Amino acid sequence: MGGVALDDGPSGVKAPDGGWGWPVLFGCFVITGFSYAFPKAVSVFFKELIREFNVGYSDTAWISSILLAMLYGTGPICSVLVNRFGCRPVMMVGGLFASLGMVMASFSTNIFHLYFSTGVITGLGLSLNFQPSLIMLNRYFDKKRPLANGLAAAGSPVFLCCLSPLGQILQQKYGWRGGFLILGGMLLNCCVCGALMRPLVPPKKTVDQENLQPTTLEKKQKKKLLDFSVFRDRGFLIYTIAASIMVLGLFVPPVFVVSYAKTLKYEDTESAALLSVLGFIDIFARPTCGIIAGMKWVRPRCVYLFSFAMLFNGCTDLVGSFSKDYNALVAFCIFFGISYGMVGALQFEVLMAIVGTEKFSSAIGLVLLMEAIAVLVGPPSAGRILDATGHFMYVFLIAGCEVVISALVLAFGNYFCIKKKPAEPEAKLEMAVTAAEMEQLNKPPGEVEEEEEGVKELKEENVKEHKEKKEKDEDKEK
């Protein structure tokens, strides 16, 4: 799969699986929360925006759509920037863009200003944070990576439960303009999370390794800004096709479940509580699934666990489409929350396992671009089906079928098209790391620099001793 590398890609650096990785995990948790929950949290202000600008609900809905399109669709651009400048600077600039977009939006005079400020600029800023945070998480965790991915993914439901009520409070006290301004200030925390993404420090090299270094560098190819060679990998192609089909139906039930309950003549508060049930279950499902995926027997088969999660999710949609009362919808939301959390915890873990660390920065950008098309097509298509039929049952049935098909594509594609290759001994040696190197990776940069100076002094003393000994031997021979 390849060893964990620095931003510019030198080999020989292994994931510390802890140490500074925990602050990196916290930063990824916050970024994931903002990225996935923010488009839904902004929808709290839509009613006031409709009155302010005298537009329809469909006009305001484009704000969230553009924001999501930027989050997914700018993946390749983000990959290029990360491979060129590294994760930390890209994330800090992205935090500034995300904040700037919301601040600009608070001064908007028409709906098109909001499309550009909140949709394009804030969406771009969140994209420049989301993708690099996952890349850094992949570099800092190896053995504990499934758990780390599960904990980071839990940021989405946690922030959704917090940001939506906060948005309502801000709207009541300060109006939509004041609310946007405060949310813009909150997004500056993305810069703080970016500052946590410290590049890994390579372990100290011995004299023999230093002598071998020039030949290694000569063999090493120049790193590409966007590596399209991932499309030669059958596993990546199967994953991309399956993920694109899955996204067509995955986000449909959370969008329509509240309206489904209202058509059954339940009150608004009861209907809205269904999303709270779904989110609460989702919070615990993601880290739990991460723990299961990290087990010795399960981890080599995490692709099949992911396909099971998608199959579970799709079957839940199919069964939920026949719900006729509130209790049935609550049961649907519980099972959907479990399966949705499993999918959220595993989707990027599986991609990391397929392409490896070296190509992950390019692979995730290309996958997100493909998913962006499906994200834009999925919910609007479901809305048209609802308008044509007038029944939510058909919407949930089609969404379930799409997710089930994606599960079958991933499972059967990997079983019949991917051949297992035995691990090469050279790769094992490259990934080997001593306990001393692990401590070195977790130390602050200041301590590392001091130790490097001490090593240099010891080397100079050894060279002097070697010269003196050589001179004495020559004198004796004479």
C-alpha positions, 0 to 999 in steps of 0.5 A: 500500500505504500508507506506514510509520507511527508507532504513532498513525499519522501519515503521511510516515514511510518505513521506514529499511530498516536502522539501528535496524531490525536490533535490531528484527529481532533482537527479532522473531527472539527473539519468533517463536522463543518463540511457536512453539517454546514450546508444543512445548518444554513437551511435554517435561515431560508425562510427569512431569506425568502421574505428578505429577497422575495424569492421561492424555496427552490431559489434558496435551496440552490445555496446548499446545492452550490455549497455541496457541489463546491465541496465535492467538485473541487476535489482535483483542484484541492489535490493539486494544491496539496501535492504542490504546497502541502496540507497545512498551508492549503487548510489555513487558506481554506479556513480564511476563504470559508470565513470570508464567504460567510462575512461577505454573505452578511452584506448581500443585497440579492440572492445571487450574492449569496450564491457566490459568497456562501455557495462558491467561496465558503464551499471552496474554503470547506473543500480546501479543509476537508480533503487535506484533513483526511490526507493527514489523518491517513498519514498519522494513523496506520494500525488505528486508522479504522478507529481514527476514521470512525471518530473523525466521521462522527463530527458530522452528526455531532455538529449537525445536532449543534449547528442547527439549533445554534442557527435558530438561536442566532436567527431569533436574536441577530437576524440572518445577517448577524447569524451569517457574520457569527458563523463566519467567525466560527469558521475561522476555527478551520485555520486553527485545525489547519495549524494542527496538521504538522508534517511528519518528521522523518526518522534519523538516518545512519551513516550507511543510509546517508551514503545510500540516499543519493542513489535512492533519490536518483531512482525516485520519480518526480511527484505528480500534482494529480496522479491519473495512474490510479485509474489503472487500478481495478480496485479504484475503478470498482470503488469509484463506480460503486460510490457514484451509484451509492451517492445517488440514493444515499442522501435521499431518505434524510432529505425526505423523511420529515416530509414523509411524516408530515404527509402521514398527518403528524405534527412538525415537531414530531416529524423533525424529531425523526432527524434527531433520532437518526443523528443520535444513532449515527453519532455512536454508529461511526466510532463503533464501526471504526472499532469493528473495522480495525479488528485483525480478521475484519480489516483485510476484508473491510471492502466487504464490510463496506459493501455489507453496510451499503446493502444494509442501508439499501435494504433499510430504504426498501423496507422503510418505504412501506412505513404507514405510521410514526413508530415504523418511521422511528424504527426506520430512522434507527436502522438507517442511522446505524447503516448510514453511520457504517457507510460514513465511517468506512467510505474513506477507510476503504479508499485508503486501503485500496490506493495506499498513502502515496496516491490517496491525495489524488484518488480522493480528489477524483472520487469526490469529483465523480460523486459531485455529479451524483450528489447534484443529480440524486435529490432533485431526481427524487423530487421529480419522482415525488412530483410525478407519483405523489407517493414517497414509497417510490422515492424510497424504493428507487433510492434503496435499489440504487444503494443495493446495486452499488453494494453488489458492484463493490462486492462482486467486482472485488471478488471476481476482478481483484487478485490478492498479491503476496506482500513483498519483503522489500515493502515490509522492510521499507515499512519497518520502524523501531521504537526509537523512530516512533518516539522521534515522530511524536516529539515536537520540532524543537526537541528534534532539532536539538537532537539533530545538532547533538547527533552532528556533534557526535558524528564530528567527534567520531570522524576526528577519532577515526582520523587520529586512529588512522594516523597512529596506525600509519605511524606504527607501520612506518 
